[in-house]
Amino acid sequence: MRSTGTNEYVPLASAEDLKKRIAYVQQSLPPSLKDDKVVPAIGAIIARAILQGNAAGLRAANFKVDGEGEIAKLDVPSKLTHGQLKAFVQTLLSDKSAATIRVNSKNRRDPRILQGGSQAEVTLWDYLSVYYEGKYRDIYGTDLAIPSISTTISDEEIAAVLSVVLDYIIDSMNVMPILTSDDTPSDGKTTFYIGNNTKEPTRLLLDPKSKVVIPAHSDKCEWSGDNADLLRIFSNASGDKAATVSSLVSQSMGGFSIGLGFLGKISIGDNKALSTVVKTAASQVANRAALTSLYWAVESRHRAVELQARHPQ
């Protein structure tokens, strides 16, 4: 099949496993966000995507599955409201830890301390530290612009911070691996298939166990370099659609003010900034949900076909 190497990626084993990951992520956030409704809502959206993709893959392999029945068992909300997103970002940007890490990111742990598996899991502050150092790359290998140090935060930086936080939340749910061409990834040399380039994503830099090596070519119904680019194309299209729809309805949100400790107080009261928040969240969550669903559709079909080959009827 495929190699995961010495630092083996351990996929989700069940829906219950995912629920535990969602609970873990929520508890790993700053105290002010631990009871926020956004994390379980995102978890439900991603869980739905996994179940739908898994069911589609099994049906393609002629297995009978009740995908909708499993989806109905999810006991967390599957929608994100504007109010929830507004409150989430307000709390996130006003948390003093965020302001501290903005100017003191050099205290971050060495990025590869997880290599041996003996240290604590990657934290939100690891993600934000890489961002504030100007070195953050999403799972597609896209570099986020280096943030400016000033007493105001631009719409673009609000979107970038939110993007990094959403990456952390979804990555930590362990819904899918980073697909690579090499068991020992190297920036500039290894192909990272989700983005179809040689730029190592921050997720893999922080957690070397998050990778799975796939072949460049394959005549089986599995992930390979031949079809992995479908992930990027399909998920980006879904994200673009969600962003377009959300931007049409987000202009009615009210403004709010936040304090950033010694950085002073800023107001996010104009419709453009608020639209940026909703548009970013809608686009990214839809993008990652589509990515996850497609990954599991192909993966579950491949596993089912392998099972049928080993145990023919």
C-alpha positions in Angstrom: 0.0 0.0 0.0 1.7 3.2 1.1 4.5 4.0 3.5 4.2 6.2 6.6 7.8 5.6 7.6 9.3 5.7 11.1 7.1 8.5 12.3 3.9 6.8 11.5 0.7 8.7 10.8 -2.2 7.3 12.9 -5.6 8.0 11.2 -8.9 8.4 12.9 -10.3 5.1 14.0 -13.9 5.9 14.4 -16.5 8.7 14.9 -15.9 8.4 18.6 -12.2 9.0 18.0 -13.1 12.2 16.2 -15.3 13.4 19.0 -12.4 12.9 21.4 -10.2 15.0 19.1 -12.7 17.8 18.9 -12.9 17.8 22.7 -9.1 17.8 23.0 -8.9 20.8 20.6 -11.4 22.7 22.5 -9.6 22.2 25.8 -6.3 23.2 24.2 -7.5 26.7 23.4 -7.0 29.7 25.6 -9.4 29.7 28.7 -11.6 32.3 27.1 -12.3 30.1 24.1 -12.8 26.7 25.8 -16.5 27.0 25.9 -16.9 28.7 22.5 -19.4 27.1 20.2 -17.2 27.6 17.1 -14.9 24.6 17.6 -17.6 21.9 18.0 -19.5 23.4 15.1 -16.4 23.2 12.9 -15.9 19.6 14.2 -19.4 18.7 13.2 -19.0 20.1 9.7 -15.7 18.2 9.2 -17.2 15.0 10.7 -20.1 15.3 8.3 -17.6 15.7 5.4 -15.7 12.6 6.5 -18.9 10.5 6.8 -20.2 11.7 3.4 -16.8 11.0 1.7 -16.4 7.6 3.4 -20.0 6.6 2.4 -19.4 7.7 -1.2 -16.2 5.7 -1.4 -17.8 2.6 0.0 -20.7 2.9 -2.4 -18.3 3.2 -5.3 -16.8 -0.1 -4.2 -20.4 -1.6 -4.1 -20.7 -1.7 -0.3 -24.1 -0.9 1.2 -23.7 1.9 3.8 -26.1 4.1 5.7 -24.1 7.4 5.5 -27.0 9.6 6.5 -27.8 7.4 9.5 -24.3 7.9 10.9 -24.4 11.7 10.1 -27.7 11.9 12.1 -25.9 10.6 15.2 -23.7 13.7 15.4 -24.8 15.5 18.5 -23.1 18.9 17.9 -24.3 21.8 15.7 -23.4 21.6 12.0 -23.7 25.3 11.2 -21.7 28.4 12.1 -23.6 31.7 12.5 -22.3 35.2 12.0 -22.8 35.9 15.7 -20.7 32.9 16.7 -17.9 33.9 14.3 -17.9 37.5 15.5 -17.7 36.5 19.1 -15.0 33.9 18.4 -12.8 36.4 16.6 -13.4 39.1 19.2 -12.3 36.8 22.0 -9.4 35.5 20.0 -7.9 38.9 19.2 -8.5 40.3 22.6 -6.7 37.4 24.4 -3.6 38.8 26.0 -1.7 35.7 25.1 -2.1 36.6 21.4 -0.7 40.0 22.0 2.3 38.6 24.0 3.2 36.0 21.4 3.0 38.7 18.7 6.2 40.4 20.0 7.8 37.5 21.8 7.6 34.6 19.3 11.3 33.7 19.7 10.4 31.8 22.8 8.7 29.1 20.7 9.8 25.5 21.1 12.1 24.0 18.4 9.8 23.1 15.5 10.8 19.5 15.3 10.6 18.6 19.0 7.8 16.2 18.2 10.1 14.0 16.1 10.6 11.6 18.9 7.1 11.6 20.1 7.9 12.3 23.7 6.8 15.9 23.9 3.4 17.5 24.3 1.3 17.9 21.2 1.5 20.9 19.0 -0.3 23.9 20.4 -2.2 26.9 19.0 0.7 29.1 20.1 3.2 27.0 18.0 1.1 27.8 15.0 0.7 31.5 15.8 4.4 31.8 16.7 5.4 30.5 13.2 2.9 33.0 11.7 4.3 36.0 13.7 7.8 34.9 12.6 6.6 35.4 9.1 7.2 31.7 8.2 3.7 30.2 8.1 2.6 28.0 5.2 -0.8 26.4 5.0 -1.4 22.8 3.9 -1.2 23.9 0.2 2.3 25.4 0.8 1.0 28.9 0.5 3.0 31.5 2.4 1.0 34.0 4.6 2.3 37.5 4.4 4.6 38.6 7.3 2.5 40.6 9.8 3.3 44.2 10.6 4.1 45.3 14.1 1.8 48.3 14.7 -1.1 49.5 16.9 -3.6 48.7 14.3 -4.5 45.4 12.6 -5.5 45.4 8.9 -8.3 43.4 7.5 -5.7 41.1 5.8 -4.0 40.4 9.1 -7.3 39.7 10.8 -8.0 37.2 8.1 -4.5 35.7 8.3 -4.7 35.2 12.1 -8.2 33.6 11.8 -6.9 31.4 9.0 -4.0 30.1 11.2 -6.3 29.4 14.1 -8.8 27.5 11.8 -5.8 25.6 10.4 -4.8 24.6 14.0 -8.3 23.6 14.9 -8.8 21.4 11.9 -5.3 20.0 11.7 -5.5 19.0 15.4 -8.6 17.0 14.7 -6.3 14.7 12.6 -8.8 14.3 9.8 -6.3 13.6 7.1 -2.5 13.5 6.5 -0.1 15.6 4.4 0.6 13.6 1.3 4.3 13.6 0.3 6.6 11.9 -2.1 9.4 11.2 0.4 9.6 9.6 3.8 12.1 12.2 4.9 10.5 15.5 3.6 12.8 18.3 2.6 11.6 21.8 1.8 12.4 22.5 -1.9 13.0 18.9 -2.8 10.0 16.8 -1.7 6.7 17.1 -3.5 3.8 18.0 -1.1 0.9 16.7 -3.2 -2.0 18.7 -1.7 -0.5 21.9 -3.0 1.4 20.1 -5.8 4.6 22.0 -5.0 7.8 21.6 -2.9 6.9 24.0 -0.1 6.7 22.2 3.2 3.5 23.1 5.1 3.8 24.3 8.7 1.7 21.5 9.9 4.3 18.9 8.8 7.2 21.1 10.1 5.6 21.1 13.6 4.3 17.5 13.5 6.5 15.2 11.4 4.0 12.3 12.1 1.3 14.0 10.0 2.5 12.7 6.7 1.8 9.7 4.5 4.0 8.9 1.5 2.1 8.1 -1.7 3.5 6.8 -5.0 4.0 9.2 -7.9 2.0 6.9 -10.2 -0.4 4.0 -9.5 -2.8 1.9 -11.5 -4.9 1.2 -8.4 -7.8 3.3 -7.1 -5.6 5.0 -4.4 -4.0 8.3 -3.9 -1.0 9.0 -6.0 0.8 11.9 -7.6 -1.5 11.3 -10.7 -4.7 12.2 -8.9 -3.7 14.1 -5.7 -4.0 17.5 -7.5 -7.8 16.9 -7.5 -7.8 17.7 -3.8 -6.6 21.2 -4.3 -8.8 21.9 -7.3 -12.0 20.6 -5.7 -11.5 22.1 -2.3 -10.5 25.5 -3.6 -13.7 25.6 -5.8 -15.8 24.8 -2.7 -14.0 27.5 -0.6 -14.5 30.1 -3.3 -18.2 29.4 -3.6 -18.6 29.6 0.2 -16.7 32.9 0.4 -18.8 34.4 -2.4 -22.1 33.5 -0.7 -21.0 34.6 2.7 -19.8 38.0 1.5 -23.3 38.7 0.1 -25.0 38.3 3.5 -22.3 39.5 6.0 -22.7 43.2 5.5 -25.4 43.6 8.2 -23.3 42.6 11.1 -22.7 45.1 13.8 -19.2 46.4 14.8 -17.3 45.6 17.9 -14.2 46.9 19.8 -11.4 44.8 21.2 -8.5 45.5 23.5 -5.0 44.2 22.7 -3.2 44.8 26.0 -0.3 47.2 25.6 -0.9 47.4 21.9 -4.0 49.5 22.7 -7.6 49.3 21.7 -8.8 49.0 18.1 -12.3 49.0 16.7 -13.6 46.6 14.1 -16.8 48.4 13.2 -16.9 48.7 9.5 -18.7 46.3 7.3 -15.6 45.5 5.2 -13.7 44.2 8.2 -16.6 42.2 9.5 -17.2 40.8 6.0 -13.5 39.7 6.0 -14.0 37.7 9.1 -17.0 35.8 7.9 -15.7 35.4 4.4 -12.4 34.0 5.6 -14.1 31.5 8.0 -16.7 30.4 5.5 -14.1 29.9 2.7 -11.6 28.0 4.8 -14.0 25.7 6.6 -15.7 24.9 3.3 -12.3 24.4 1.7 -11.1 22.0 4.4 -14.4 20.1 4.5 -14.3 19.5 0.8 -10.7 18.5 1.0 -11.4 16.0 3.8 -14.5 14.6 2.1 -12.7 13.9 -1.2 -9.7 12.4 0.6 -11.9 9.9 2.5 -14.0 9.1 -0.6 -10.9 7.8 -2.4 -9.3 6.4 0.7 -12.3 4.4 1.8 -12.9 3.0 -1.8 -9.3 1.9 -1.9 -9.5 0.2 1.4 -12.7 -1.5 0.4 -11.3 -2.8 -2.9 -8.2 -4.1 -1.1 -10.5 -5.9 1.4 -12.5 -7.4 -1.4 -9.3 -8.6 -3.1 -8.1 -10.3 0.1 -11.5 -11.8 0.9 -13.4 -12.5 -2.3 -17.0 -13.5 -2.0 
